[in-house]
Amino acid sequence: MLNRFSIVLAAFAVSAQAAPPAVAGVQLTNFKFTPPTLQLRAGVPVVLQLQNGSAGGHSFSAPEFFKAAQLDPVSARLVRDGRVEVPSHQSVSIRLTPARGDYALKCSHTFHAALGMKGTIIVR
């Protein structure tokens, strides 16, 4: 009986680990993020799917957010000085586990934030 219980428990652990992380999509267009407020769960792995739908480049700049999060090693190479560059009509995926807090988000390209390209990341 104990052996059967151990097998069931091991199978449950493997299936729980195999579940893919949730995907949080963010559209970057001319001077706005959609959604402007990104809500994530603390300690729950997520893939940020950043999609640039405009003719020019944009960035997803949130230095304090990235500093507090646990980044997948491959994704960590895409984050430089707390920002991710997303070229025109391309997408970038970042795998991470966010930390609790409220974080400022903006596009760091010249005048983009001043024209309204900013938002908030809320992690609870």
N, CA and C atoms as an extended XYZ file, in Angstrom:
372
Properties=species:S:1:pos:R:3:atomname:S:1:resname:S:1:resid:I:1 pbc="F F F"
N         0.826       -1.194        0.000 N   MET     1
C         0.000        0.000        0.000 CA  MET     1
C         0.869        1.257        0.000 C   MET     1
N         1.902        1.279        0.850 N   LEU     2
C         2.786        2.425        0.934 CA  LEU     2
C         3.512        2.640       -0.388 C   LEU     2
N         3.932        1.541       -1.022 N   ASN     3
C         4.624        1.641       -2.299 CA  ASN     3
C         3.728        2.276       -3.364 C   ASN     3
N         2.447        1.873       -3.413 N   ARG     4
C         1.508        2.422       -4.375 CA  ARG     4
C         1.297        3.926       -4.131 C   ARG     4
N         1.209        4.320       -2.857 N   PHE     5
C         1.063        5.729       -2.496 CA  PHE     5
C         2.279        6.529       -2.960 C   PHE     5
N         3.473        5.969       -2.815 N   SER     6
C         4.697        6.648       -3.237 CA  SER     6
C         4.710        6.865       -4.747 C   SER     6
N         4.238        5.896       -5.488 N   ILE     7
C         4.197        6.009       -6.945 CA  ILE     7
C         3.217        7.097       -7.366 C   ILE     7
N         2.043        7.131       -6.745 N   VAL     8
C         1.044        8.153       -7.072 CA  VAL     8
C         1.584        9.535       -6.721 C   VAL     8
N         2.218        9.671       -5.575 N   LEU     9
C         2.786       10.948       -5.152 CA  LEU     9
C         3.876       11.401       -6.118 C   LEU     9
N         4.732       10.495       -6.553 N   ALA    10
C         5.798       10.830       -7.498 CA  ALA    10
C         5.206       11.254       -8.843 C   ALA    10
N         4.176       10.576       -9.303 N   ALA    11
C         3.538       10.935      -10.570 CA  ALA    11
C         2.910       12.321      -10.482 C   ALA    11
N         2.289       12.633       -9.340 N   PHE    12
C         1.702       13.960       -9.157 CA  PHE    12
C         2.779       15.029       -9.183 C   PHE    12
N         3.910       14.799       -8.560 N   ALA    13
C         5.007       15.778       -8.521 CA  ALA    13
C         5.548       16.034       -9.920 C   ALA    13
N         5.693       14.989      -10.732 N   VAL    14
C         6.198       15.138      -12.092 CA  VAL    14
C         5.207       15.934      -12.933 C   VAL    14
N         3.900       15.632      -12.811 N   SER    15
C         2.914       16.349      -13.619 CA  SER    15
C         2.808       17.803      -13.193 C   SER    15
N         2.984       18.105      -11.902 N   ALA    16
C         2.939       19.495      -11.444 CA  ALA    16
C         4.127       20.278      -11.987 C   ALA    16
N         5.285       19.642      -12.070 N   GLN    17
C         6.465       20.317      -12.596 CA  GLN    17
C         6.379       20.495      -14.108 C   GLN    17
N         5.661       19.643      -14.786 N   ALA    18
C         5.588       19.688      -16.234 CA  ALA    18
C         4.627       20.759      -16.752 C   ALA    18
N         3.783       21.304      -15.881 N   ALA    19
C         2.829       22.324      -16.312 CA  ALA    19
C         3.578       23.569      -16.786 C   ALA    19
N         3.249       24.046      -17.976 N   PRO    20
C         3.935       25.240      -18.489 CA  PRO    20
C         3.515       26.477      -17.695 C   PRO    20
N         4.388       27.472      -17.638 N   PRO    21
C         4.026       28.701      -16.921 CA  PRO    21
C         2.938       29.468      -17.683 C   PRO    21
N         2.218       30.298      -16.958 N   ALA    22
C         1.208       31.152      -17.577 CA  ALA    22
C         1.900       32.148      -18.506 C   ALA    22
N         1.159       32.651      -19.477 N   VAL    23
C         1.676       33.648      -20.408 CA  VAL    23
C         0.944       34.961      -20.166 C   VAL    23
N         1.716       36.032      -20.008 N   ALA    24
C         1.156       37.374      -19.862 CA  ALA    24
C         1.569       38.174      -21.092 C   ALA    24
N         0.618       38.455      -21.939 N   GLY    25
C         0.901       39.177      -23.168 CA  GLY    25
C         0.832       40.682      -22.976 C   GLY    25
N         1.789       41.381      -23.573 N   VAL    26
C         1.817       42.849      -23.539 CA  VAL    26
C         2.086       43.342      -24.950 C   VAL    26
N         1.192       44.187      -25.449 N   GLN    27
C         1.365       44.806      -26.758 CA  GLN    27
C         2.078       46.141      -26.579 C   GLN    27
N         3.116       46.380      -27.362 N   LEU    28
C         3.818       47.651      -27.376 CA  LEU    28
C         3.509       48.299      -28.717 C   LEU    28
N         2.782       49.402      -28.682 N   THR    29
C         2.454       50.118      -29.909 CA  THR    29
C         2.863       51.571      -29.726 C   THR    29
N         2.564       52.388      -30.708 N   ASN    30
C         3.003       53.778      -30.628 CA  ASN    30
C         2.460       54.469      -29.392 C   ASN    30
N         3.350       54.586      -28.405 N   PHE    31
C         3.147       55.357      -27.187 CA  PHE    31
C         2.142       54.778      -26.207 C   PHE    31
N         1.984       53.431      -26.191 N   LYS    32
C         1.190       52.822      -25.138 CA  LYS    32
C         1.527       51.338      -24.992 C   LYS    32
N         1.288       50.860      -23.772 N   PHE    33
C         1.354       49.439      -23.451 CA  PHE    33
C        -0.094       48.964      -23.299 C   PHE    33
N        -0.391       47.790      -23.835 N   THR    34
C        -1.702       47.197      -23.656 CA  THR    34
C        -1.516       45.782      -23.127 C   THR    34
N        -1.937       45.533      -21.896 N   PRO    35
C        -2.616       46.430      -20.965 CA  PRO    35
C        -1.622       47.398      -20.307 C   PRO    35
N        -2.102       48.558      -19.857 N   PRO    36
C        -1.206       49.507      -19.188 CA  PRO    36
C        -0.827       49.068      -17.778 C   PRO    36
N        -1.653       48.217      -17.180 N   THR    37
C        -1.361       47.659      -15.863 CA  THR    37
C        -1.292       46.156      -15.999 C   THR    37
N        -0.146       45.608      -15.657 N   LEU    38
C         0.089       44.172      -15.739 CA  LEU    38
C        -0.008       43.603      -14.332 C   LEU    38
N        -0.895       42.629      -14.122 N   GLN    39
C        -1.075       42.032      -12.806 CA  GLN    39
C        -0.566       40.597      -12.826 C   GLN    39
N         0.391       40.321      -11.927 N   LEU    40
C         1.015       39.005      -11.847 CA  LEU    40
C         0.914       38.481      -10.418 C   LEU    40
N         1.182       37.191      -10.255 N   ARG    41
C         1.151       36.568       -8.927 CA  ARG    41
C         2.575       36.337       -8.438 C   ARG    41
N         2.841       36.772       -7.223 N   ALA    42
C         4.172       36.615       -6.618 CA  ALA    42
C         4.526       35.138       -6.507 C   ALA    42
N         5.744       34.812       -6.912 N   GLY    43
C         6.243       33.453       -6.786 CA  GLY    43
C         5.719       32.467       -7.808 C   GLY    43
N         4.891       32.914       -8.735 N   VAL    44
C         4.317       32.030       -9.755 CA  VAL    44
C         5.013       32.299      -11.090 C   VAL    44
N         5.695       31.310      -11.650 N   PRO    45
C         6.408       31.511      -12.919 CA  PRO    45
C         5.474       31.984      -14.035 C   PRO    45
N         6.008       32.864      -14.873 N   VAL    46
C         5.232       33.439      -15.966 CA  VAL    46
C         6.162       33.719      -17.144 C   VAL    46
N         5.590       33.712      -18.326 N   VAL    47
C         6.306       34.135      -19.531 CA  VAL    47
C         5.704       35.463      -19.955 C   VAL    47
N         6.521       36.504      -19.973 N   LEU    48
C         6.082       37.788      -20.514 CA  LEU    48
C         6.258       37.714      -22.022 C   LEU    48
N         5.170       37.819      -22.745 N   GLN    49
C         5.208       37.791      -24.204 CA  GLN    49
C         5.051       39.229      -24.677 C   GLN    49
N         6.162       39.869      -25.027 N   LEU    50
C         6.186       41.273      -25.423 CA  LEU    50
C         6.118       41.356      -26.941 C   LEU    50
N         5.071       41.973      -27.463 N   GLN    51
C         4.834       42.035      -28.909 CA  GLN    51
C         4.817       43.486      -29.360 C   GLN    51
N         5.752       43.846      -30.229 N   ASN    52
C         5.806       45.202      -30.768 CA  ASN    52
C         5.034       45.230      -32.085 C   ASN    52
N         3.920       45.962      -32.087 N   GLY    53
C         3.087       46.039      -33.277 CA  GLY    53
C         3.302       47.297      -34.092 C   GLY    53
N         4.346       48.039      -33.808 N   SER    54
C         4.548       49.311      -34.516 CA  SER    54
C         5.750       49.249      -35.448 C   SER    54
N         5.905       50.304      -36.245 N   ALA    55
C         6.984       50.369      -37.226 CA  ALA    55
C         8.332       50.720      -36.611 C   ALA    55
N         8.339       51.219      -35.385 N   GLY    56
C         9.590       51.568      -34.718 CA  GLY    56
C         9.842       50.678      -33.515 C   GLY    56
N        11.061       50.715      -33.016 N   GLY    57
C        11.417       49.926      -31.846 CA  GLY    57
C        10.838       50.503      -30.563 C   GLY    57
N        10.682       49.644      -29.568 N   HIS    58
C        10.225       50.039      -28.232 CA  HIS    58
C        11.001       49.229      -27.210 C   HIS    58
N        10.893       49.664      -25.952 N   SER    59
C        11.486       48.882      -24.876 CA  SER    59
C        10.456       48.668      -23.783 C   SER    59
N        10.677       47.630      -23.013 N   PHE    60
C         9.891       47.306      -21.827 CA  PHE    60
C        10.866       47.518      -20.686 C   PHE    60
N        10.839       48.707      -20.100 N   SER    61
C        11.820       49.094      -19.092 CA  SER    61
C        11.182       49.115      -17.712 C   SER    61
N        11.640       48.218      -16.835 N   ALA    62
C        11.134       48.098      -15.465 CA  ALA    62
C        12.288       47.592      -14.581 C   ALA    62
N        13.299       48.438      -14.354 N   PRO    63
C        14.506       47.996      -13.649 CA  PRO    63
C        14.260       47.360      -12.280 C   PRO    63
N        13.396       47.954      -11.474 N   GLU    64
C        13.151       47.402      -10.134 CA  GLU    64
C        12.429       46.059      -10.211 C   GLU    64
N        11.530       45.910      -11.167 N   PHE    65
C        10.812       44.656      -11.379 CA  PHE    65
C        11.783       43.534      -11.738 C   PHE    65
N        12.642       43.798      -12.725 N   PHE    66
C        13.590       42.770      -13.149 CA  PHE    66
C        14.627       42.471      -12.070 C   PHE    66
N        15.011       43.476      -11.312 N   LYS    67
C        15.981       43.284      -10.229 CA  LYS    67
C        15.418       42.359       -9.147 C   LYS    67
N        14.126       42.486       -8.847 N   ALA    68
C        13.489       41.689       -7.796 CA  ALA    68
C        13.093       40.291       -8.264 C   ALA    68
N        12.878       40.106       -9.564 N   ALA    69
C        12.399       38.827      -10.106 CA  ALA    69
C        13.534       37.817      -10.238 C   ALA    69
N        13.147       36.554      -10.287 N   GLN    70
C        14.087       35.478      -10.617 CA  GLN    70
C        13.919       35.203      -12.104 C   GLN    70
N        14.967       35.482      -12.865 N   LEU    71
C        14.915       35.330      -14.316 CA  LEU    71
C        15.495       34.000      -14.753 C   LEU    71
N        14.862       33.398      -15.730 N   ASP    72
C        15.401       32.231      -16.402 CA  ASP    72
C        16.746       32.651      -17.012 C   ASP    72
N        17.791       31.802      -16.952 N   PRO    73
C        19.107       32.202      -17.468 CA  PRO    73
C        19.109       32.684      -18.919 C   PRO    73
N        18.330       32.054      -19.779 N   VAL    74
C        18.274       32.487      -21.174 CA  VAL    74
C        17.625       33.865      -21.259 C   VAL    74
N        16.550       34.066      -20.523 N   SER    75
C        15.854       35.355      -20.522 CA  SER    75
C        16.707       36.452      -19.915 C   SER    75
N        17.510       36.108      -18.918 N   ALA    76
C        18.352       37.112      -18.254 CA  ALA    76
C        19.283       37.800      -19.245 C   ALA    76
N        19.679       37.097      -20.290 N   ARG    77
C        20.563       37.693      -21.304 CA  ARG    77
C        19.854       38.738      -22.156 C   ARG    77
N        18.511       38.703      -22.161 N   LEU    78
C        17.738       39.667      -22.945 CA  LEU    78
C        17.429       40.944      -22.174 C   LEU    78
N        17.647       40.900      -20.855 N   VAL    79
C        17.373       42.057      -20.006 CA  VAL    79
C        18.683       42.787      -19.758 C   VAL    79
N        18.751       44.030      -20.203 N   ARG    80
C        19.963       44.841      -20.025 CA  ARG    80
C        19.598       46.129      -19.310 C   ARG    80
N        20.258       46.374      -18.197 N   ASP    81
C        19.983       47.574      -17.399 CA  ASP    81
C        18.503       47.711      -17.079 C   ASP    81
N        17.850       46.575      -16.833 N   GLY    82
C        16.444       46.602      -16.433 CA  GLY    82
C        15.453       46.808      -17.554 C   GLY    82
N        15.893       46.615      -18.779 N   ARG    83
C        14.965       46.793      -19.900 CA  ARG    83
C        15.181       45.716      -20.970 C   ARG    83
N        14.113       45.504      -21.726 N   VAL    84
C        14.126       44.556      -22.838 CA  VAL    84
C        13.798       45.341      -24.099 C   VAL    84
N        14.656       45.260      -25.095 N   GLU    85
C        14.397       45.903      -26.385 CA  GLU    85
C        13.525       44.975      -27.233 C   GLU    85
N        12.503       45.562      -27.853 N   VAL    86
C        11.607       44.796      -28.716 CA  VAL    86
C        11.573       45.492      -30.078 C   VAL    86
N        12.288       44.927      -31.053 N   PRO    87
C        12.350       45.553      -32.382 CA  PRO    87
C        10.982       45.618      -33.067 C   PRO    87
N        10.884       46.456      -34.045 N   SER    88
C         9.668       46.651      -34.826 CA  SER    88
C         9.088       45.331      -35.331 C   SER    88
N         7.789       45.147      -35.114 N   HIS    89
C         7.038       43.987      -35.601 CA  HIS    89
C         7.637       42.650      -35.161 C   HIS    89
N         8.232       42.618      -33.971 N   GLN    90
C         8.783       41.377      -33.437 CA  GLN    90
C         8.269       41.159      -32.026 C   GLN    90
N         8.534       39.970      -31.504 N   SER    91
C         8.148       39.673      -30.130 CA  SER    91
C         9.347       39.100      -29.381 C   SER    91
N         9.312       39.268      -28.078 N   VAL    92
C        10.353       38.756      -27.192 CA  VAL    92
C         9.661       38.095      -26.012 C   VAL    92
N        10.109       36.899      -25.648 N   SER    93
C         9.553       36.184      -24.497 CA  SER    93
C        10.568       36.175      -23.366 C   SER    93
N        10.092       36.513      -22.168 N   ILE    94
C        10.928       36.544      -20.972 CA  ILE    94
C        10.293       35.635      -19.930 C   ILE    94
N        11.036       34.611      -19.506 N   ARG    95
C        10.555       33.698      -18.452 CA  ARG    95
C        11.109       34.168      -17.119 C   ARG    95
N        10.197       34.322      -16.150 N   LEU    96
C        10.635       34.776      -14.833 CA  LEU    96
C         9.636       34.388      -13.762 C   LEU    96
N        10.065       34.554      -12.516 N   THR    97
C         9.194       34.405      -11.366 CA  THR    97
C         9.206       35.747      -10.650 C   THR    97
N         8.066       36.464      -10.664 N   PRO    98
C         8.040       37.818      -10.105 CA  PRO    98
C         7.995       37.846       -8.582 C   PRO    98
N         8.500       38.943       -8.022 N   ALA    99
C         8.472       39.186       -6.583 CA  ALA    99
C         7.375       40.204       -6.275 C   ALA    99
N         6.781       40.067       -5.115 N   ARG   100
C         5.702       40.956       -4.678 CA  ARG   100
C         6.139       42.418       -4.712 C   ARG   100
N         5.235       43.285       -5.194 N   GLY   101
C         5.513       44.717       -5.209 CA  GLY   101
C         4.770       45.421       -6.324 C   GLY   101
N         4.893       46.742       -6.344 N   ASP   102
C         4.354       47.583       -7.402 CA  ASP   102
C         5.545       48.211       -8.124 C   ASP   102
N         5.566       48.108       -9.438 N   TYR   103
C         6.736       48.523      -10.214 CA  TYR   103
C         6.329       49.449      -11.364 C   TYR   103
N         7.154       50.455      -11.596 N   ALA   104
C         6.944       51.364      -12.719 CA  ALA   104
C         7.440       50.706      -14.002 C   ALA   104
N         6.727       50.981      -15.082 N   LEU   105
C         7.043       50.460      -16.406 CA  LEU   105
C         7.029       51.631      -17.376 C   LEU   105
N         7.990       51.645      -18.300 N   LYS   106
C         7.992       52.685      -19.335 CA  LYS   106
C         8.782       52.194      -20.538 C   LYS   106
N         8.607       52.909      -21.646 N   CYS   107
C         9.471       52.731      -22.806 CA  CYS   107
C        10.594       53.740      -22.631 C   CYS   107
N        11.834       53.282      -22.718 N   SER   108
C        12.978       54.163      -22.484 CA  SER   108
C        13.460       54.891      -23.742 C   SER   108
N        12.801       54.685      -24.855 N   HIS   109
C        13.187       55.403      -26.073 CA  HIS   109
C        12.831       56.882      -25.912 C   HIS   109
N        13.590       57.740      -26.559 N   THR   110
C        13.447       59.189      -26.430 CA  THR   110
C        12.004       59.646      -26.626 C   THR   110
N        11.483       60.321      -25.616 N   PHE   111
C        10.150       60.933      -25.591 CA  PHE   111
C         8.983       59.954      -25.546 C   PHE   111
N         9.203       58.656      -25.621 N   HIS   112
C         8.087       57.715      -25.640 CA  HIS   112
C         7.294       57.757      -24.328 C   HIS   112
N         7.994       57.758      -23.191 N   ALA   113
C         7.284       57.829      -21.904 CA  ALA   113
C         6.557       59.165      -21.762 C   ALA   113
N         7.177       60.244      -22.209 N   ALA   114
C         6.548       61.568      -22.130 CA  ALA   114
C         5.273       61.627      -22.972 C   ALA   114
N         5.215       60.819      -24.015 N   LEU   115
C         4.041       60.773      -24.883 CA  LEU   115
C         3.006       59.750      -24.401 C   LEU   115
N         3.258       59.157      -23.238 N   GLY   116
C         2.266       58.262      -22.632 CA  GLY   116
C         2.623       56.803      -22.558 C   GLY   116
N         3.793       56.417      -23.014 N   MET   117
C         4.144       54.998      -23.011 CA  MET   117
C         4.743       54.609      -21.674 C   MET   117
N         3.837       54.473      -20.692 N   LYS   118
C         4.228       54.028      -19.358 CA  LYS   118
C         3.092       53.243      -18.749 C   LYS   118
N         3.410       52.510      -17.708 N   GLY   119
C         2.407       51.679      -17.064 CA  GLY   119
C         2.891       51.213      -15.704 C   GLY   119
N         2.222       50.192      -15.186 N   THR   120
C         2.506       49.673      -13.866 CA  THR   120
C         2.478       48.145      -13.893 C   THR   120
N         3.353       47.540      -13.118 N   ILE   121
C         3.331       46.095      -12.919 CA  ILE   121
C         2.998       45.887      -11.442 C   ILE   121
N         1.893       45.184      -11.186 N   ILE   122
C         1.446       44.895       -9.824 CA  ILE   122
C         1.600       43.402       -9.591 C   ILE   122
N         2.372       43.056       -8.559 N   VAL   123
C         2.593       41.652       -8.234 CA  VAL   123
C         2.091       41.415       -6.818 C   VAL   123
N         1.095       40.548       -6.663 N   ARG   124
C         0.506       40.214       -5.352 CA  ARG   124
C         0.622       38.751       -5.070 C   ARG   124
